[in-house]
Amino acid sequence: MRILVELGKCYGYLGQFEKAMTYYDESTAIAEKHNLEFYKQYVIPTRIAYLHLGSGNYKKGLITNKNLLKVIESIDSVNEDWKKNRRSALAVNISRIYIALKEKDSALWILEEGVKKNMDTINLNAKLRYKAQLGFVYLEKKEYNKALLYLKEAERVGYEYDPSTGPANVSLQLGECYLNLKKYDKAITTLVEGIEVKIKKQSEMFLVNDYKLLAKVYKEAGNIEKSNEYYEKFILNLTTLEKGKDTLVSTFHDKEMQELKEVEASKKNRLQYIIGSILIFVLGLIFIIGYLIKEKKKNTEKFNVLLAKFNQEEKATFEIIDTKDKVLEEKVSAEVNEETTHLILAGLQTLKEQEYFLRQDCNSYTIAKKIKTNTTYLSKVINSHYEKNFNTYINDLRINYAVLRLKNDNRFRSFSVQSIAEEIGYKSADSFAKYFKLRTGLNPSFYIKQLNSLS
């Protein structure tokens, strides 16, 4: 993927924009496939942003570069020094775009903001970028002496940063500055030296501005022959550059059209999906309604069976709920003598009458302590006498109490399920509803609703 990105970069320098875009597309596909966020979010979009600028789509380039500033802050895989350097570079790029859009004040403002944050002193490269761009902005503002000051400083830093490329960093801007200050010889020398360096590193078609300016300088200096020579080079390379730009614009256009077609296809698929989903929803709704009707009928039958039990009993305190466990914690009670068993059962009956089971701290330990026995004996006696485990025993008492009280107490029925749960010893409505459903086959809310309908 790195090789593809570098190939795209190289073809971009050569002016083969369509080929560059092809490599960036391939590298993007790899980044997405392998979830390489740094390349997907930053590196490749940065290179594509340069292509937008190469095609003259400055507004698109501006949006992309501003987005990249936000992306930098979200990347956790790089250190703060790298982030500072990239913020510095992006600020300069955005300033250049503002210049292309003829927004000179914005171009200057973003640089001044960067200087306030010391973005121009991170390293020599950052210093070079800022000095050069400040000179360029003042050149566009026609403040030539101020521009010359920054451009000469950028030239000095450029030689310090890399002597081999020193003459080319700001040669075009310096040449224009010298031209406007009528220093024609300085302008010619600076431009020629810059062209000699640049032509070794990039396609000649990117030197159109250098050739055009040099032709203008020679004309102003009175050398018409030289002026015509460089003007011809300007025309020749401008044609090549415009052709490359047209190809790049066409590439972006084709890409956007393809994306538009994919969006339209996606909309069509989404519409079909929505229609299909609606049909499935309707069928599902019909099924659910049928299921609910069937469940309501079953629950009504269960309620009527439960109600019939009330009518069959004479005492108001009888036990409707009496669950038997198939698997018991303690299968035998041979170790518990008859006298102890009797005392434990009597103690359980007393606590039952006192409704101790409604307390949230009711457990085998507290009950054993109250009836002066241990949890093992308590469990064995409950297993043997009631044929249920301790937890089943307590839950049966609570649910039986809830069933009876809800039937006989209109005010209790007006409580929330959570309040009812807490009233009978449960900490949560979910636990209460779970055991109520297990013991009666009904949800508490349905049971209460049916009781209210009888009133």
N, C-alpha and C positions, 0 to 999 in steps of 0.2 A: 504494500500500500504506500509506503514511504517513497519507493522508487517511482510509482505512478504519479504521486504528487510532484516529485522533482521533475519528472518528464513533462508534466503539464506546465510547470513553471518555466522550463527551458523552451518549450514550444511557444509559450506566451512571449518570451523575450525575442524569439525569432519571428514573431508576428503571425504564427500559424495558430490563430485563436480557436478555430474549430477543432483542431487536433488536441489543443490544450484542454478544451472543454470535455472532450471524449475521455481523456485520462482522469480528469477530476470526477467525472461521473462514475468511472470504474472504481476509483479509490473510495468514493462515497458509498458505493454498494458494499465494498469490503468492510468499511467502518461500521455500517449499519448491521451487517451480518454478524460481525464479531463484537458488536457493542463497544466500539472504541470511541468513547465519548469525546475525548480531547480532540481527536482528528475530526470527528463528525461535527462537533459544535464550534471548533475554533479554526484549526489549521486549514481545512478545505474551504470553508466559507471565506477565510481571509484571501486565499488565492482567487476564488471566484469573484470577490469584490474588486480585485485588480482588473479582471477581465471586463467587469461592468464599466470601470473607469476607462479602460482601453477602447470600449465601444462607444464612449461618450454618454453613457447613461449615468450621469452624475447623481441624480436624485436616488436612484436605486443603490448606487455605491454609498451614498450618505446614510441611507437607512441601514444597510448591511454593516457599515463600520460602527454606527451607534449601537446596533444590536450586539456587536462583538465586544463593546465596552461592558455591556451587562453580562455577557457570557463569561468574561474574565473573572468577574466577582464570584460566579457560581462554581468555578473549577477548583476542586479541592486537591487535585493531584500534583499541583505545582507550587513552588515556594513564592513568598511575597516579593522577592527581588525580581523574579520573572514577571510577575504581575505588574510591578511598577514600570519595568522596561516596555511591556506591551501597551500599557496605558499611555506612556509617553509617545510611542510610535503611532498609536491610533489617533491621538490628539493632533499630531502633525498631519496625518492622512486626512482627517476631517477638515483641518484648516485648508489643505490643498483643494479639497472638494468645494469648500465655500468660495475659494478664489475662482474656481471654474464656474461656479454659479453666480459670480459677480457680487457675492455677499462679503465684502471686504471687512466690515466691522466685526462680523461673526468670526471670520478667519483670524482676526487679531485677538478677539476676546478669548477664544479657546486656548490660544497660545499663552496669553497673559495669565489665565487660570492655571495652566500647567506650570508656569514659572513660579507662581505663588506656592505650589505644592512641590517645588524643587524637582520637577520632572526633567528639567534641562540639565541637571547636574548628576544624573544617575551614573553615567559613564561617558566616554568620549563620543560614542556613536549618538547618544541622546543629545549631547551638547551640539554636535554637528547638525543634527536634524533641526533643532530649535533655532540655532543661529541662522541657518540657511532659510528656513521658512519665514522667520521674522523679516529677513532681508527681502524675501519675495513679496511678502504682504506690503511692506513699505514701498517697494518698487511699484506694485499695482496701485498704491495710493499716491504715486508720483512724488513721494518724499525721497528724492534720489540720494541726498547726502546721508540721510539716516539709513537708507537701504544699503548704501555702500559700506557704512560702518559695520553692519551686521554681516554682510556678505564677505568682506575681507576677513572678519573674525572666523566665519565658517570655513573659508579657504585655508586659513592657518591651521584650524582644528582638523580639517580634512587631510592635510599633509601629515599631521601628527598621527592621525588615526591609521592612514594607509598611504604612504608616499606614492605608490604606483597609481592610485586612483585620485590622488589629491587634485590634479589640474581639472578634473571633470565634475566634481561635486556641485559646484555653483557657477561653472563657466558660462552657462547660458544667461543666468540672471546678472552675473557681473558684466558680461558683454553688453546686455541691454542697459545696465546702469551707466557704463562708460559711454555708450552711444548717446544717451540723453544728457550726459555731462560734456558731450562733444570731445571726448578723449578717444578718437578713432583708432589710433595705433594700439592703445591698451586694449580696446575692444577686440580688435582683430587678433592680436596675440593670444588673448585669453580664450577666444572662441576656437581658434585653430588648435591650440593645445588640448582643449576639452574634447574636440571632435576626434583627435588622434587617439585619445584614451577610450572614448565611448565606442568607437567603431570596432574595437577589439572584443568588446563584451556583449554587444547587442546588434540586432539587425539595423542596417543603414536607414531603413524607412523610419525608424524612431528618431532620426536626426533631422527631420524636416524643419523643426523650429530653429535648430542651430544653423542650418543652411539658409533659411529665410532671413534670419537676423544678420548673418554674415554678408549676405547679398545686399541687405539694406545698409550695413556699415560701409561696405566698399563703395556703394553708390554715393553715400553722404561724403565719403573721403575723396570722391572724384575718380575712382578706378572702375569705370563702367565695364571693362572687359571681365575683370574678376567678379564684379557684381552679377553679370549675365551667367558666368560659369556656375556660380553657386545657386543662382535662381533656377537654372536648368536642373540642377541636382534636387533642389527643393520640389519642383514640379514632378519630376520622375518618381521620387520617393513618396510624395504625397499621393500620387495615383495608386501606388502599391499599398500604402497605409489605408487609404479610403476603401480599397478593395477588401483588405483584411478586416476593417471595421464592419463593412457590409456583411461579410461572411459571419463575423461574430454576432452582429445584430440578428442575422437570419438564424443563427444557431440558437440564440436565446429565444427568438420568436417561436422557432419550431419546438423548443423545449416547453415554452409556456403553453403553446397550442396542445402539445401532448398532455401536459398536466391538466389543461382545460377539458380535454376529451376524457381523461381519467376521472376528473371530477364529475363530468356529466354521466359517465358510465357508473360511477359510484352512487350518484343521485338516483339513477334508474334502478340499480341493484338495491339501494336503500328503500326506494318506493315499493319494489317487489317484496322486500323483506318486511316492510311495515304492513303491507296488505296480508302477507302470509302470517305475520305475527297477530294481526287483528283476527284473522280466521281462527288461528290456534287459540287466541284469547277467548273468542266467542264460544268455540267448542269446549274449551276448558271451563268457561263460566257456566255453560249448560251442564257440564259434568258435575261441577262443584255444587250448583243449585240442586241438581238431582241427589247428589250425595248428602247435602245438608238436609234436604227434605226427608231422606231416608233415615239419617242420623237423628233428626228431630222426632221422627216417629218411634225409633228405637228408644230414645231417651224418655219420651212420653210414656212408653210402655214400662220402662224401668221405674219411672216416677210413680206410676200407678201401682206397681208391685210394692214399692216402698211404702206408699200411702196405705195400701191394704194391710200391711203389717201393723200399722197404728190401730186400725179398726179391729184387728183380731185380738189385741191385748187389752187387758182391763187396767193395768197399772200404768201410770204416766212415766215411771222411771225404769221401765224394762229396757233390755239391751237389744236393739235392732241389729247392731254390728257385733259379730262374733266370729272373727277370722281364726282358722286353724292352720298352723304352719306344718308343711310336709317335712321340712328339715328343721330340727330343733337344736339349739345350742348345747343343751344338757339333756341327753336322752333318758337318763335314769335318775331317780331320786333316792336310791337305796341308802346313800350315805346320810340322808337327812331323816332323823327319827320322827316318830309320829307327833310327839309333843312340840318339837321345833316347827314341824310343818304346820301344825294347828296355830301356833303363835304367829307365824309368818302370814298365813291366810287371814287371820283375824286383824293383823296390822294392816294388810293391804285393803281389807274391807273398810277399816276406819279411815284410812287415807283417801279411799274412794269417796266415802261419804263426805269427807272434808273438801273434796274436789281438789286435792293436792296435785292431781295430774294436769291441771290447767296452768300450773306455774312453769315458766320457761326454764327454770333451773331444776326441773324434775328429771332425775336420771336414776340409774340403778344404784349409784353410790349414795345419793342423798336419801333415797327411800330405804335402803338397807340400814343406813345410819339411824333413821327415825324409828324403825321397828326393831332396832338392836339385833341385827344379824349381819352377815357378810354378803357380798354380791354373788358369790358362788352358790350359797344356799338359796338365796332369793331367786336366782335364775333357775335352779333345779326345781324348786317348788312351782314356779309359774309354768315351766315346761311341762311338768307332770300333771298339775291340776287343771290348767287352762288349755293345754296342748298348743301353746304359742310361745314365741320368744318374748323377751322383755319389751323390745321396741314395738312389736305387734300389739302387745297388751296395752301399752300406753296410747298408741295411735288409735286403737279400737275405742278406748274410753273417751278420747278427745272427739273423734268423729261422731260417736254415738251421742255425746253431749251436744255437738253442733247441730246434728240432724234434729234432735228433739227440741232444742231451744229455738232454732230457726222456725220450726213449725208452730211453736206456741208463743213466740215473742215477736210481735210486729215491729217493735222498735229495733230489736237485734237485726232484723232483716234489712233495715235501712242503713246499717253500717257498711263501709267498704269492705271488700274481701280481705285487704290488709289488716284492717281493724279487727275483723272477726278472727283472723289467724292469730293475731297477738293476744286477743281475749282468751283464746283456748290453749295458749302455750307455745304456738309456733312463732319463729322469728321472722318468717317470710311468707308472703301470700303464695309463692310457688310451692313451698313444702306443704302447706295446708291443702291447696288445690290438688296436688299430686296424691296425697293420702285419701282425700275425700273421694276423688275419682276412683281410686283403687278399691275403696270399701263400698261405694254406692253405685259405681258405674256412671255417675253424673258429675258434671262440673258444678261447683258451688253456685255460680251465677245462674245456671239453668234451673237448679233446684229452687233457688230463691224466687226466680221469675214465675215458676209454676205455682209455688205457694201463694204468691201475691195475686195470681190470676184466680185463685179460689176464694179470695177475700171478697 
